[in-house]
Amino acid sequence: MDRRNFLQGVAAGATLTALPILARADETKDAYRAHLPGTPRLAPLAGCASERLGGVAALEGRWPAELRGTFYRNGPARFELGGERYRHWFDGDGMAHAWHIGGGTVRHEARFVRTQKYEQETAAGRFLYPAFDTRIARRPVGNNDSVNPANTNLVPHGGKLYALWEGGSATELDPDGLATRGIKRWRDDLAAMPFSAHPKITPDGTLWNFGIVHGANKLLLWRIDADGSLGKFGMLDVPQLPIVHDFVVTARYMVFLVPPWDVRMTRDSTILGAHTWNGARPLRVVVVDRTDFTLRRIVEIPAGMTLHLGNGWDEGDVIRLDACLAADDSGLRALGNVMRGEQTQAAVMRSALVTIDLARGVARSESLLDGTEFPRVAPADVGQRYRELFVTTRPDTAQFGMTGIARIDVESGKVDRFEYGADWIVEEHVPVPKASGRGVWLVGAAYDARQRQTVLAVFDGARLAHGPVARARLAYAAPLCFHGNFLRT
């Protein structure tokens, strides 16, 4: 089979398999309703019944005049349809958010990404396709984009705005009004190929990304040049390749941490259900040369779970990167339990600095801070040596959501942190360079469970413990988001 036909076969055939409809699908909905009075912080997981949201926020404090632009965010927001409820937070249809900041005001707008899946299921009045961890099969799956919820990240690049998911194409949106423009096709033979939700944009404007073809053990590699055109595409065979959510790029490499899941895809399994944790196997560090997309080396370290990596750099034959690591995948499984209104204990996720010696084929990790997630670095630091790492934090691993933020000095280990409080759910906070070129503002949203409102906050990145410089409070609660980026104007 030639390469073009193979790629077309992968795009069409390596999708989520059509599965039996979940018996008593409303059990999840009934359990969520029953538990909600005792777990009010899970109220945002009810989902959004409106096609669009919008409003002007009330300002508290002095918003930095230089911080002008749009803060884009994305996350799942439709969890119920036709009396059925999804079984995992990752299943929901994506809603794009834009916080427009400038002229002394902060204005929020949000609307659902009108994917093929969203439009067909809306018209039908019920879910039609399988999701990450919900078994539904009322309509045949054509390709990866048949099941693409576009629910994980919003990335501006090359004058365009893309809503991203793990296993399908990027979906282009209007940067001004968030209207859906349609699927982005980088090249005809790459239609519907997985384009992950965690691209890295290096200071020269190049966007680096990857994709995983489930069941085929294929690692797809992408380079999108600064003008938005496809620079390079490649594909590698990686044995026993499971879900990989994130990666880092350095000056010379793309580096992936592959958790030790055993994968067995069957007609009756969901994507998550096909993954079984195997703590007897190592976590593999897969190192790829970013120039020619060739495999440089695979290094093994003790078993561990990771979803998110922050940044990395290389010096000679040594690579250093930070990652949020846990002992197992219980945290990911717990995000299914919350859809039933249940908060369960999960393994502690901790920020760690991983050092990989390519010449010797060994790696080691050292802990930086316990109870962390959603690592970010300043845009100028991507792929470069850095000191400041920004994360969200939580002291209670049985409670859903993060409750604070921290700045970690990866060289000294010093930590500066701010705790919103136990009645808050804190989203990823994003560093935005100050106009002076020295230091960053840290911008992020959080849900105030007591007031049932969403608040956008800005911090001086050098003084988190001092609390927010200013806040912008909505009169309503916006759906929780996963990831996003700030675009200056």
C-alpha positions in Angstrom: 0.0 0.0 0.0 1.4 3.4 -0.9 1.7 6.2 1.7 -1.2 8.2 0.5 -3.6 5.3 0.6 -2.3 4.3 4.0 -3.0 7.8 5.4 -6.5 7.8 3.9 -7.1 4.4 5.5 -5.8 5.6 8.9 -8.1 8.7 8.8 -11.1 6.6 7.8 -10.5 3.4 9.7 -8.7 4.2 12.9 -11.5 6.2 14.5 -13.5 5.3 17.5 -15.4 2.1 16.7 -19.2 2.2 16.7 -20.3 0.8 20.0 -23.5 -0.5 21.6 -25.7 2.2 23.1 -25.1 2.5 26.8 -27.8 0.7 28.7 -29.7 2.9 31.1 -27.7 6.0 29.9 -29.9 8.1 32.2 -28.4 6.5 35.3 -25.5 8.9 35.2 -27.9 11.9 34.9 -30.0 10.6 37.8 -26.9 10.1 40.0 -25.6 13.6 39.2 -28.9 15.2 40.2 -29.1 13.2 43.4 -25.6 14.1 44.5 -25.6 17.8 43.5 -27.2 19.2 46.6 -24.3 17.8 48.7 -21.6 18.8 46.2 -22.5 22.3 44.9 -19.0 22.8 43.4 -20.0 20.3 40.7 -22.8 22.6 39.5 -20.7 23.8 36.4 -20.8 20.2 35.2 -24.5 20.4 34.5 -23.5 21.9 31.2 -24.8 24.9 29.2 -28.3 24.9 27.8 -27.8 28.2 25.8 -26.2 28.3 22.4 -24.4 31.5 23.3 -23.4 33.4 26.4 -22.2 37.0 26.8 -21.9 39.8 29.3 -19.8 42.7 30.6 -17.9 41.9 33.8 -17.8 44.1 36.9 -14.3 45.2 37.6 -12.6 45.0 41.0 -9.3 46.7 41.5 -7.3 48.4 38.7 -6.9 46.4 35.5 -3.5 47.0 34.0 -4.0 49.4 31.1 -1.3 47.7 29.0 -3.1 44.3 29.2 -5.3 44.6 26.1 -6.4 41.8 23.9 -8.5 38.7 23.8 -8.1 35.7 26.2 -9.4 32.7 24.3 -10.5 29.6 26.2 -12.2 26.3 25.4 -13.8 23.4 27.2 -16.7 20.9 27.1 -20.1 22.4 27.8 -22.8 20.1 26.5 -23.1 16.9 28.6 -26.8 16.1 28.3 -29.1 15.6 25.3 -32.3 13.6 24.9 -32.4 12.5 28.5 -28.9 11.0 28.4 -25.7 12.3 30.2 -22.1 11.7 29.2 -20.0 9.6 31.5 -16.8 11.6 31.5 -15.9 15.3 31.6 -13.8 14.9 28.4 -16.9 13.8 26.4 -18.8 17.1 26.2 -19.1 19.3 23.1 -16.7 22.2 23.0 -17.7 25.8 23.8 -15.3 28.5 22.7 -14.9 31.6 25.0 -13.4 35.0 24.4 -12.6 37.5 27.1 -12.2 40.9 25.3 -10.1 43.2 27.4 -9.4 46.9 26.7 -10.7 50.4 27.1 -11.4 49.9 30.8 -13.8 47.0 30.2 -13.8 43.3 30.2 -16.4 41.6 28.1 -17.1 37.8 27.9 -18.7 35.9 25.0 -19.0 32.2 24.4 -20.6 29.9 21.8 -20.6 26.3 21.0 -18.3 25.1 18.3 -20.6 23.9 15.5 -18.8 20.7 14.6 -20.3 18.1 12.3 -21.1 16.1 15.5 -22.7 19.0 17.3 -25.0 20.0 14.4 -26.1 16.4 13.6 -26.8 15.6 17.2 -28.6 18.9 17.8 -30.8 18.2 14.8 -31.5 14.6 16.0 -32.2 15.7 19.6 -30.0 13.0 21.0 -26.4 11.8 21.0 -25.4 9.8 17.9 -21.7 9.0 18.2 -19.3 7.5 20.7 -17.3 9.7 23.0 -14.1 9.4 25.0 -15.7 7.3 27.7 -19.4 6.9 26.7 -20.6 4.1 24.5 -23.2 5.3 21.9 -23.8 4.1 18.4 -26.8 5.4 16.6 -25.0 6.5 13.5 -21.9 5.1 11.7 -18.6 6.8 12.2 -17.2 8.1 8.9 -13.9 9.3 10.1 -12.2 11.0 13.1 -14.1 14.2 12.6 -17.4 12.5 12.9 -16.8 12.3 16.6 -14.7 15.5 17.0 -16.1 17.7 19.8 -13.4 20.4 19.4 -13.5 20.8 23.2 -9.9 21.2 24.6 -8.0 24.3 23.4 -8.3 27.5 21.5 -5.1 28.4 19.7 -4.5 31.6 17.6 -1.8 31.1 15.0 -0.9 32.6 11.6 -3.9 35.0 11.7 -6.3 32.1 12.4 -8.1 30.7 15.4 -8.4 27.0 15.9 -10.5 24.9 18.3 -8.6 21.7 19.0 -9.3 18.2 20.3 -7.2 15.1 20.7 -8.1 12.9 17.8 -9.2 14.8 14.8 -8.7 17.9 12.7 -8.4 21.5 13.9 -11.6 23.5 13.6 -11.2 27.1 12.4 -13.3 29.8 14.2 -13.8 33.5 13.5 -11.4 35.2 15.9 -13.8 38.1 16.4 -17.2 36.5 16.9 -16.3 32.8 17.4 -18.5 31.6 14.6 -17.4 28.2 13.3 -15.7 28.4 9.8 -15.1 24.7 9.4 -12.5 22.0 9.4 -8.9 23.0 8.7 -7.3 20.8 6.1 -3.5 21.2 6.0 -3.2 19.0 2.9 -5.8 16.9 1.1 -4.3 13.5 2.0 -4.1 14.6 5.7 -7.8 15.2 6.1 -9.2 14.1 9.5 -5.7 13.1 10.7 -5.3 13.6 14.5 -3.9 17.1 15.4 -3.6 17.2 19.1 -4.9 19.9 21.5 -1.4 20.8 22.8 0.7 22.4 20.1 3.8 24.3 21.1 4.6 27.6 19.4 8.3 28.5 19.6 9.4 32.1 19.7 10.0 32.2 15.9 6.2 31.6 15.4 6.5 27.9 14.3 3.8 25.6 15.6 4.8 22.1 16.5 2.2 19.4 17.1 1.5 15.7 17.1 -1.3 13.1 16.8 -1.9 9.6 18.0 -3.6 7.0 15.8 -5.3 4.7 18.3 -4.9 1.0 17.5 -2.2 1.6 14.8 0.7 2.6 17.1 1.4 5.6 14.9 2.8 8.9 16.2 2.0 11.7 13.8 4.3 14.8 13.7 3.4 18.2 12.4 5.3 21.5 11.8 3.1 24.5 10.9 5.2 27.4 9.8 4.6 31.0 11.2 2.5 31.9 8.2 0.1 29.1 8.9 1.2 26.8 6.1 2.2 23.2 6.5 5.9 23.0 6.8 6.4 19.3 7.4 4.4 16.1 8.3 5.8 12.8 9.5 4.8 9.5 11.0 6.6 7.1 13.3 5.9 3.6 14.6 5.9 3.5 18.4 5.1 0.1 19.9 2.2 -0.1 22.4 1.2 3.5 21.9 -1.7 4.6 24.1 -3.2 8.0 24.8 -0.6 10.7 24.8 -2.0 14.1 25.7 0.9 16.5 25.6 4.6 16.9 24.8 7.5 19.5 24.9 9.6 20.9 22.1 13.3 21.9 22.7 15.8 23.5 20.3 16.5 20.1 18.7 13.8 17.6 19.9 10.1 16.8 20.4 9.8 14.8 23.6 6.8 12.6 24.6 6.1 10.9 27.9 4.2 7.6 27.2 2.2 6.2 30.2 2.3 2.5 30.8 -1.2 1.6 29.6 -2.0 -1.7 28.1 -4.4 -1.0 25.2 -7.0 -3.5 23.9 -9.6 -2.0 21.5 -12.8 -4.0 21.1 -16.2 -3.3 19.8 -17.5 -2.8 23.3 -14.8 -0.5 24.6 -14.6 3.2 24.8 -11.2 4.9 24.2 -10.6 5.2 28.0 -12.1 1.8 28.6 -9.6 0.2 26.2 -6.8 1.5 28.4 -5.7 -0.6 31.5 -3.1 0.7 33.8 0.0 -1.5 34.1 2.3 -0.3 36.9 4.8 -3.1 36.1 5.7 -1.4 32.8 7.9 1.8 32.6 6.9 5.2 31.6 8.7 5.7 28.2 10.4 8.9 27.1 10.2 9.1 23.3 12.7 11.6 21.8 12.2 12.7 18.2 14.6 14.9 16.1 12.5 17.9 15.3 14.4 18.6 12.1 13.7 15.4 10.2 11.1 13.7 12.5 13.3 10.6 13.0 13.3 8.7 16.3 16.4 9.6 18.3 15.9 7.4 21.4 13.4 5.8 23.8 14.4 6.0 27.5 12.5 4.2 30.3 11.8 5.6 33.8 9.6 4.0 36.6 5.9 3.8 35.9 4.0 7.1 36.2 1.0 8.9 34.8 1.1 12.2 33.0 -1.3 14.4 31.0 0.4 17.8 31.0 4.0 18.9 30.4 5.2 22.5 30.7 8.4 23.1 28.8 11.8 21.7 28.1 15.3 22.5 26.8 18.4 20.6 25.7 22.1 21.0 26.4 24.4 18.6 24.6 23.1 15.1 25.1 20.9 16.1 28.1 17.2 17.1 27.9 15.4 18.7 30.9 11.7 19.1 31.1 8.9 19.6 33.6 5.8 17.4 33.8 2.9 16.8 36.1 3.3 13.1 37.3 1.2 10.8 39.4 1.6 7.2 40.5 -1.4 6.0 38.4 -4.3 7.1 36.3 -6.9 7.4 39.1 -7.1 11.1 38.5 -8.3 10.6 35.0 -10.8 8.0 36.1 -12.1 10.3 38.8 -13.2 12.8 36.0 -15.7 10.2 35.1 -17.0 9.9 38.6 -17.7 13.6 38.8 -20.2 13.3 36.0 -22.3 11.2 38.5 -21.8 13.8 41.2 -19.2 11.8 43.0 -15.8 13.1 44.2 -13.2 10.4 44.8 -9.7 10.2 46.0 -7.0 10.2 43.3 -3.3 9.8 43.2 -1.3 13.0 43.9 -0.2 14.8 40.8 3.1 16.6 41.3 5.3 18.9 39.2 8.6 17.2 38.6 11.8 18.1 36.7 12.8 15.2 34.4 16.4 14.9 33.2 17.1 12.6 30.2 20.7 11.6 29.3 20.5 10.5 25.6 24.1 9.3 25.5 23.6 6.9 28.5 20.0 6.1 27.8 18.9 7.0 31.4 16.5 9.4 33.0 15.6 10.6 36.4 13.0 12.9 38.0 13.0 15.2 41.0 9.9 16.6 42.6 9.2 20.3 42.5 5.8 20.7 44.1 2.9 18.4 45.1 -0.7 18.9 44.0 -0.3 20.6 40.7 -1.7 20.7 37.2 -1.9 22.8 34.0 1.8 23.9 33.7 2.6 27.0 31.6 5.6 29.1 30.8 6.0 32.5 29.2 5.8 32.4 25.3 9.4 33.5 24.9 10.6 30.5 27.0 9.0 27.8 24.9 11.8 25.3 23.9 14.4 27.4 25.8 16.0 27.2 29.2 13.7 28.8 31.7 13.2 29.4 35.4 9.6 30.3 35.9 6.9 27.6 35.7 3.3 28.5 36.5 0.8 25.9 37.7 -2.5 25.4 39.3 -2.6 23.8 42.7 -4.9 21.9 45.2 -4.2 20.5 48.6 -7.2 18.0 48.6 -7.0 15.2 46.0 -10.5 14.0 46.8 -12.1 17.3 45.8 -12.8 18.1 42.1 -10.9 21.0 40.6 -7.9 23.1 41.5 -8.1 25.8 44.2 -4.9 27.9 43.8 -1.9 28.9 41.6 1.8 28.9 42.0 5.1 30.0 40.4 7.9 27.5 40.7 11.6 28.4 40.2 12.7 25.2 38.5 16.4 26.0 39.4 16.1 26.9 43.1 12.9 25.1 43.9 11.4 28.3 45.5 7.6 28.6 45.3 5.3 31.7 45.3 1.7 30.8 45.5 -1.8 32.1 46.0 -4.8 30.1 47.3 -8.3 31.2 46.0 -9.9 28.9 48.6 -11.8 25.7 48.9 -15.0 27.2 47.4 -13.3 28.0 44.1 -12.5 25.9 41.0 -9.4 27.4 39.4 -8.7 27.0 35.7 -5.4 27.1 33.9 -3.7 30.5 34.3 -1.6 31.8 31.4 1.5 34.1 31.5 1.3 37.2 29.3 4.5 39.2 28.8 4.5 42.7 30.2 4.9 45.6 27.8 8.3 46.4 29.3 9.7 42.9 28.3 10.5 42.2 32.0 8.2 39.8 33.8 4.7 38.6 33.0 1.1 39.1 34.0 -0.7 35.9 34.9 -4.3 35.7 33.7 -6.9 33.1 34.5 -10.5 32.3 35.2 -12.0 30.7 38.3 -15.5 29.6 39.4 -16.8 31.1 42.6 -19.0 28.3 43.9 -20.5 30.4 46.7 -21.7 33.1 44.3 -22.1 30.8 41.3 -20.2 33.2 39.1 -17.1 33.1 37.0 -14.3 35.6 37.7 -11.3 36.5 35.5 -8.2 37.5 37.5 -4.9 39.1 36.7 -1.8 38.7 38.9 1.7 40.2 38.8 3.6 37.1 37.9 6.4 38.0 40.3 4.1 38.5 43.3 1.4 35.9 43.3 1.2 35.7 47.1 0.1 39.4 47.1 -3.2 38.3 45.4 -4.8 39.5 42.2 -4.1 43.0 40.9 -7.7 43.1 39.6 -10.7 40.9 38.9 -13.5 40.9 36.4 -16.7 39.2 37.7 -19.4 38.0 35.5 -23.0 37.9 36.7 -23.3 34.3 35.7 -21.3 31.1 35.7 -19.5 30.2 32.4 -18.8 26.5 31.7 -15.4 25.4 33.0 -12.6 25.4 30.4 -9.5 23.4 29.9 -7.0 25.4 27.9 -6.5 28.7 26.0 -4.2 31.5 25.0 -4.0 35.3 25.2 -3.8 37.3 22.0 -2.6 40.9 22.4 -4.1 43.8 20.4 
